Amino acid sequence: MGQVRSAGSEFLLGLQLLGRGFARYGRNPRLLLLGAIPAFITFVLFAVGWVFLIIYIDDLAAVVTWFADGWADGLRQVIRFGAGLGILVAAALLSALTFTALTLLIGDPFYEVISEKIEDGLGGTPGAVDLPWYRTLWPNLVDSLRLILLGIAIAIPMFLLGFVPIVGQTVVPVLNAIIGGWLIAVEVTGIPFNRRGLRLRDRRKILRAHRAMALGFGIPVFLVLLLPVVAIIVMPAAVSGGTLLTRRTLGLSIAEEEPARAPHAIAG
């Protein structure tokens, strides 16, 4: 019972960290614009892709259900509806993951500034490895590609489960949110972890020890990233919150430092 309560508390803390990320990011209009630029570029690319996907979804469903061409009309329509839904569910998972990865790659120098400013306000970055952004771009790209490939590997069975009546319309979306939330939490914490010289394997190990907190943070990000336009604002805020999540999992303070005050003059 205590473990359930602890997991619930950690999940809520992850959700709170996302909210605090929004609050910290929103205080600075310059950071608002800075963080929105790469997210907007990625959004335009994905919007075009989704338009084509929706236009041709019936054709794609027919292609993947070629075996049903000779079936009775009603049964063929049911199986192709399930296929179309499965394609959209798998595309949603891949979109959220690849949107995050591509936005982080395009905006690496921008989000590095946002993350570093967050940590500066919390007392700095213990264990920081001082490398220019272009030195970290390739390792970040490799880590992102590994996560995308993992997402593709997971999306395939999710797509196949979409054919199963009831399960495909209920269980699969829930699993999608849980898996997508976890992978996004791993992705958006990449910048603060990499700043400390910690790579993907280290990141996953540390976050796994705080899985409920990572899910409380990542699942809302995953769900909101499915909403058009909103994703432009969510991504930089998620990086801000991911910095707080990183500090929390590393046992560092997430309380903002009070500015030093001049001592009061002593009356003579």
N, C-alpha and C positions, 0 to 999 in steps of 0.2 A: 504493500500500500504506500509505504514511504517512497519507494522508487518511482511509482506512478506519479505521486505528488511532486517529486523532484523533477521528473521529466516534464511535467506540466508547467512547473515554474520556469524551467530553462526554455521551454518553447515560448512562453510569454515574454521572457527576457529577450529572446531573439527578435520577437515582434517589436518590442520597445526599442531595441537598437536600430531597427529600420526607421521607426518614427523619429528617433533622435538624429539619424542620418539626414532625414528630410529637413529637420529643424536647423541643423548646423549648416547644411548646404544652402538653404533658403535665406540665410542671414546676409549673404554676400551677393549682390546683383552681378558683380563681375564674374564670380564663380558660376552663377546661374547660366550666363551666356557662354562662358568657356566650356562648361560641361555639356551644354545642349548641342553644340556644333557637330561633334562626331556622331552623336545619337541621331541627329536629324539626317545626316548623310546616309547612315545605315538604314534609317526608317524609309527613306525614299526608295532605296534599292529593294527593300523587302516588300514595300507596298506594291511595286511593279510585279514582283514575283507572285504575290498573293492574288493580284488581279487575274493574272494568267492561269493560276491554279484553279480559281473559282470558275473561270470561263470554260476550262477544259476538264473539270472534275468528272463529268459524265463520261467523257471519252476515256479518261484514265481508269475509271471504275470498270468500264467495259474491257479495257486491255487486260487488267489483272484478273478478271473473271471470265476469260475466254472459254473456260470449260463449261460455262452456263449458257452458251449461245443457243444450244438446242433444247433448253429446258422450257417448261411451260412459262408463259408470259409473267404471271403473278409471282412465281418462285424466282424467276430471273431478276425481276425488279427488286425483290426483297434482298437477294444476295448482293446485287449491285449497289443498293442503298447502304448496306453494311460495309461494302468495300469503300464507297465514297466517304463514309463517316470515318472508317479506319484510316484512310489517307489523310483526312483533315486532322485527326487526332495526332497521328505521327508527324504531320507537318507542323502542328502547333508546338510539339515538344522540340523538334529540330529548329524551328524558327526562334523560339525563346533562347535556346542554347547558342545557336550560331549568331543571333542578333547580339547577344552579350559578348561572345568572343570577338566578332568583327568590330563592334563598337569599341571594345577595350583596346584592340590592336590599332584602329584608326586614331583613337583618342589617347593613346598611351601617355604622351607627354602632358596632355591636358589633365588627365585623371591622376597622374603622378603628382602634379601640383596640388590638386584638391586634397588627395590623401595626405600629402606631406603637411599641408596647412592644418588639417584636422589634428595630426599628431603633434605638431608644434604647439597647438593650443592646449595639449594634454601633457606637456612636459617633454616632448621630443620623441625620438625613435631609438630606444636602447638596442644595441647590436646592429645598427644600420651599416650596410655596405655601400660606400659612396661610389656609384657607377653612373655614367651618363645614360640617358634613356635609350640611345641607340645601341648600347652594349647589352641592355636587357631585352631588347625587342625580339631577338632570335629565340632566347630561352622561353619568353612569354608566348611566342608563336608556336613553338613545339608543344608546350603545355596545353595551349588552347586547342591545337589539332588533336591531341590525345583525348581531350574531353569531348570534342565534337565526334570523333570516331566511336567513343564509348556511347555517346548519345544515339548515333546511328544504329549501333548494335542493339541498343535497348528499344529503339523505335520499331524495329522489325517485328519482334514478338508482340509489341503493343498493337501494331497494325493487324497482325493475324488474329489476336484476341478480339479485335473489333468485329469480326465475323460472328462471334458467339452471341446469340440472343441474350438480352438482359445484361450479361457480364460486360459485353462490349460497350453498353450505353451507361453503365453505372460504375463497375469496378475499375475499368480501364482509365477513365478520366481521373479518378482518385489516385491510382498508381502513377499516372502521368504527372500529376501535381507534386507528389512526394518525390519521385525520382528527379523530375525537372528542378524542384526546389533545392534538393541536395546538390546537384551538379552546378546550379547557378551560384549557390553559396560558396562552392569550391572555386568557381571562376572569379567572382567579384572580390574575393580576398587575395587574389593573386598579387596585386600591386603591393599592398603592405607586407605580405609574406616575402615576396621577391626582394623588397628593399632590405630585408634582413638576411638575404642569401639563402632563404628557405625555398626549396623547389616544390613541385607538385606532390611528390611522395610525402614530404614533411607536412605539407598543408593538409593533405587528406588524413594523415595519422592524427594530427592535433585536432582537427575538426571532428573526427570520428569520436574522440573522447568527449565531445560536446555536441553529439548528434542532434538532440532535441532542440538545442539553441540554434544550431545551423539551419534546421528545418523551419523553426519559427521565423527565422529571418528570410530563408530562401523561398519558401512556398508562396508568401504574399508577393514577392518580387516576380516569381514565375507567372502567377495569375495576372498581375497588373501588366506585365509585358505582352500579354495577349490582347490588350486593348490598344486600338490604333491611336496614334498621336501621344497618348499618355506615356508611352515608353520613352519618349524623348526626355521627359522630366525625370522618370524613374531611374534611368541608368546612372546618371551622375550622383543622384541621391543614394542609390544602392552602393556605389563605390564609397561614398562617405560613411554609410552605415556599415559596409564591409570592413572599413578601417577600424571602427569601434568594435566589431565582432572579433577581428583579429587580436586587438589589444586585450579584449576580455578573455579569449581562449588562451592567451599567453600569460595571463595573470597580471596584466598591467592596468593602471588606473584609467578609467574612462570619465573621470570627473574633471570638468574644466578648471584650470588653475585660476585662482583669484588674482587680479592684478595687484601688484605691490602698492601699498599705501604709505604716504609720507607720515612719519611719526608726528603726533600732535606736539605743538610747542608747549613747553612747561612754563606756566605763569610764574613770573619772577616776583 
